[in-house]
Amino acid sequence: MNYRTDRYGNQLSILGFGCMRFPQKLGRIDLSETEREIMTAYRGGVNYYDTAYIYPGSEAALGEILEKNGIRKEVYIATKLPHYLIKSADDLDKMFSQELKRLRTDYIDYYLMHMLTDTDTWNRLKTLGIEEWIENKKASGAIRQVGFSYHGNSDMFCALVDAYDWDFCQIQYNYMDEHSQAGRRGLYHAHSKGIPVIIMEPLRGGKLVNRLPQKARQIFAEYKTRYTPAEWAFRWLWNQPEVTVVLSGMNSDEMVKENIATAASAKVGELGENEEAMLQEVVKAINADMKVGCTGCGYCMPCPKGVDIPGTFAAYNRRYSEGKFWSTVDYVICTALRKNATSASNCVGCGKCEKHCPQKIEIRTQLNNAKKELETPLYRVVKKVVKRFARF
């Protein structure tokens, strides 16, 4: 196993265990199989385990397994505060105490604000005393390091990075999202401030392995270096020194062993210009059916009315490459789950964005097309619920 250091010199395995998708049996977590996989990972050198308050049964299962095998102090636990459920200062301690009980521990190594959406949300937490609360928990040793996880565009991610003295952060990042989500720009910005970056969705929910188009599979198969699609995705990430840990939601013992083997041999700088060019051909093959030729460069931003233009187009394109479900999830996360929605419907047609677009995209027309397909009745309901909840 290879390791990279965090802000304080701790050695973290470059492969982390994402605990959202533990194996199931009859609708419940299969503790026996989960224990087998976690212990395989532990023996293979994995020391970073990521869970969350809202992952059903995950914290409790992880806590039970670590306690049973006596390895709690030999690994790092990352879990998350569901800030969207916090309505008062008392809720902070209530949620945190529940997590400690579930995890059978008296401290959390890496504690994240779960899915922090924007600076307005962070400011709301500040009015509830979150900064003082964090300071007290860190002083007592109950929280060792604090960070946030994020889905959204690079501009807001950079603003959140600058909003507090974070110890680490977590973003969605892979060779498909190089210039969307927080993207490479966000990765570099966090790294420039000495903030370690944890990567989630390295395989984009399995898309970069199980749902590749035939053309993309052919490109991989014909390349001189023979790696599996999963290996290429992981190696692309570990090729970058700015990446600290890559989380994988492993749900089979075989998958754990394969990922450990890749992590043991991956090196910074092993992929050169030829490999990068090949992966760009794979991206083109995946995006062959996309509706808008947006590269996510962000030159169109900021929108005077707050529209997340790159995020909207990424979700719109995903609708045609991966289907309605994942595009809807993307669009909800990027535009609705925030105090002030960044939906395409905010567009007033001023045209400022089009003056700066290198691809000469008819942004106003395409935003209208995206709105028609993405802003479904369900989306509008979610948007209203979030807006009402934000008042609290």
N, C-alpha and C positions, 0 to 999 in steps of 0.2 A: 504493500500500500504506500502511496505517496502522500505527503502531508504538506500543508501550507499554514502559515502562521496567521493568527488573528491580530487585533490591535495591541494585545498585551503579551504576545509571544507564545500563546498556547498553540500547540500543534494539532491542527484539525485534519482529519482524513479528507482527501479531495472528493471522495464519494460519501454522501450522506444518505441516511435511510429516511425516506419520506413515508410517514406513518398514516397517511390518509386512506390508503387502499389496502389495509390488511386483508388477508384471505378470509372468506366468509363460509359459513356452514349453517344451513337452515336459517339464513337471515341474520346471523350473529357472527361476531369475530371468532374464527377458529383459533383458539388459544394455543393448541398444541402445534399446529402448523406455523402460526405466527412466531412462537417461541423458537421453533427450529430455524426459521429464516433469520431472526434477529441474532441468534447465537452463531449461525454461520457467518453473518456479517461481522459480528464482534470478533470472532476468531480470525477473520480475514483482515482485521485492522480498522474496520469502520467504527468511528467513535462519536459520530454526530447523528442524533436521532430527532427528527422534527415532527411535532404533533400540534394539536390545537384544541381549544375548548370545544369547538363545534364539530370536530370529527367524531361521529358517534362511536363511543366505546374505546376510542384510540388511546386517550391518556391513561385510562384505567388499565387497559391491557399492557401498555408499555411499562407502567409502574409495577404491575404484578410480576412481569417477566424479569425486569431488572432486579427487583428485590429477591425473587426466588433464586436467581443465579448469582446473587451477591456482587453485582458489577456496577451498581449505581454510581459509585465514586470513580469508576474507571472510564465513564463515558460522559458526553455532554448532552443534556436535554435542552431542546428548543421547543417552547410552546408559546401560545399567543393569547393576548387579551382581546376579547370580543368587544371592542370599544363601541360598536353599534348597539350593544345591549346595555351600555352604561348610561344611566340617567342621573346619577348623583355620586358624590364622593364616596359614600358608603358602599356603593356597588363595586368599587375598585377592590377593596379588601375582601368583599364577599366572593367575587369571582376568583380572585387569586387564591384564597383559602381553599375553595373547591378544587382548584387545579393541583395544589400541593397534596391534598388528600387523595385525589385520584392517582397521582404519580408516586405516592408513597415516599415523599421526600420533603425536606425542609428548605430547599433552595432550588432555583431555576438558573441554569447556566446562561441561556440566551432567551430573553423574553422580548417578544415582538408585539407591537401594535398591529393587530391583524387587519390586513387589507386597508391600510390607511389610504384614503382616496385623494385628499387635497389639503391645502393649508387651512382652509376653513374648518375642516374636521379636527385638525390638530389644535387649532385655536379654541374650539369648543372644549376639548379635553383640558386645555390649559386653564380655562375658567373653572373647571372642576378640581383643579389642584394637582393635575397629573405630574407636573414637574417636581413638586415637593414630595409627592407620593413615591416617585421613582427614586429620588434622592434618599429618602428614608429607607426604602427597601434595599438599595445598594449599600447604604451605610451599615445595615444590619446583616448583610450577607445573604438575604433572602433572594435577591436578584443580583447576578454577577455582571451581566451585560444587557443593554437594552437596544432594541432596533425596531424596524418596521418592515412589513411586507407590502408590496405595491403592484397594482395593475393599472395601467394608464399611460399617458404620453410622457415623453422625455422632459418636456418643459416643467410639468408639475412635479415630476420625480426630483428634478434638480432643485426645485424650490423647497421641497420637503427635506431633502438632504441638508439644505442650508438653514432649515428652521430650528434645528436643535443639534446638540453635540452627541450624535448617535454613535454607538459602538460598532454597529454593523447594520446591514440592510438585506432585503431579499427581493429579487425581481424575477419575472418571467423573461427568459432569454434563451435563444437557440438560433441556429443558422437561418431559420425562417423569420425570426423576429429581430434580426440584427438592426433594423432601422425602424421598428415599431415598438410599442410598449416603452419601457425605459430605454431600451436599445443600447447600442454601443456608446452613444454619447452619454447616457446616464451612467453606464458602467465606468467609463473613464472619469466622469465627474466625481463619483463616489470615491474611486481609487485615488484621485488627486488630493482628496481630503483625508486620506489614510483610513477610509472606512471599508472594511472587508465586505465583499458581496457574495451572498449565498444565492445560488441559481435554482429556480423551480421550473417545471415544465420543460426540461431539456429535450424531451421527445415530443413536445406539444400534444400531450395526452395520448401518445401512441401513434399519432398521425405520421411521424417521421420513421415509423417502423412498419406498422400494420396496414396503413392506408395510403401508401405511396402509389402514384400512378405507374403504369408499366414502363413508361419512358424513363422515369427517375430510377426505377429498379435496374433498367438496362444500363444506364450510365454508371451506376455503382458496379455492376457485374463486369463491365468491360474495362474498368480502370485497372492500371497496372498493380496497384496495391489493393489487396483483397481484405477489406474489413466488412463486417455486417453494417447495415444502415444504422443500427444503434451505436456501434463503435464509432462510426464517422461523426455522429452527433455529439457523443461524449468527447471524442478527441478534439473536435473543433473548439469546444469550450475549454478544455484543459490546455489547449495550445496557447491560451491567453493568460498571462501572469496576473491580470486584474481579477480573475475568477478565483475565489477561495474554496468554496465547496459547491458541488453539484448534487442536488437531491434527486433521488430516484425512488418512485413509488413501487418498489419491488414486491411482487406477490407470488413468487415461486422460488424455491431453493436454487433451481437451475439459473434463474435470472440473477440472483444474488451472486452466485459464483462467477457468472460471465462478466458482470459489471466490476467485480473485484479484480478479475484478471486484467480487464482493460485499464482500470485505475492504477494497477501496479506497474504498467508499462508506459502509460501516457507521459509525455514530456512537453514542456513549454518550447515552442519553436519547431516541433517536429513536422508541422504542416507548412508547406511553402506556397509559392505563387501558383504552382500547378494544381495543388490540392484545393486551394481557395477557388480557382477558376472552375474546377470540376464541380464543386459544391454550388457555385452560382448557376451552373447548367442544371443542376438538380432543382434549385429554387425556381428557375424558369419553367421547368417541366411541371412542377407542382402548381405553379401560377398560370399555366396555359389557359385556363378557363376564367381567369379573374376578370372582373367587370371594369375596374379602374386601374390605370397604370401608375398608381401612386407608389413611390419608393419610401415614403415615410420620412423624407428629408426634413420636414418641418418648416420650410421656408414660408409656407402659407400662414404660419402662426406668429403671434396670437391672433385669434379671431376677435373682433370688437364685441361680438355677442357671445363669446365663450364657447363656440362650437369646437369640439375635438375633431378636427378635419381628418388627420391621419388615422385616428382611432376609428372613426366612422367608416372610412374606406377600407381599413383592415378587416373590420367585421363584415362589411358588404362583400368583399372579395371572398372571405372565408365561407360565406353562404353558398358560393358556387364551387368552391374547392373541397369543402368538408361537410356541407349540409346546414340545414336551418338551426339545429340545436346549438352547435358550437358558436355559430355566428351570433345567435341571440344572447348566449352567455357572455361573449366578448362585448357586445354592444351595451348590455345592461351594466357590466362592470365598468366599462370605460366612460359611460355617459350618464347613467342614472343613479348609481350608488355614490352620490355625493350631494352635499348640501345644495349647490347650485348646478343643476343638470347641464350637461354640455352636448345636448342632442342636436341632430341635424335640423330639427324643427325650429331651433333658435335662429337659423339663418334668415337675414332680412334682404339678402341679395345685393349687398353693397359692392361686391366685386373686388374688394381690397386684396383678397387672397390670390385671385387669378393673376394679378400683376406680378407676383413673386414666384409663381410656380414654374420650375425649370422644365417640367414635362408638358407645359401648356395645356393642362387639364381644364376642361370646362367645369370648374369646381361647383358652381352654383347649380348647374343642371344635374350633376352627379349626386350632389347632396340631396336634391329633391327626389331623385330615383332611389337613393338609399333610404330616405325617410319613408317612402311608400312601402318598401319591403321589410324594413327593420322595426319601424314603430307600429307594431301590432297592438291590438287591444290589450294583450297581456303586458306588453312593455309599458303602455300608458298607465295601467293599474300599478305596476311596480314603481313607476316614477312618482305617482301620487302618494303612495304609501311612504316612500323614502322622504318626500318633501314634508309630509305630516310628521314623520318621526323626527326629522331634523330640528323641528321646533323645540324638542325636549333637550 
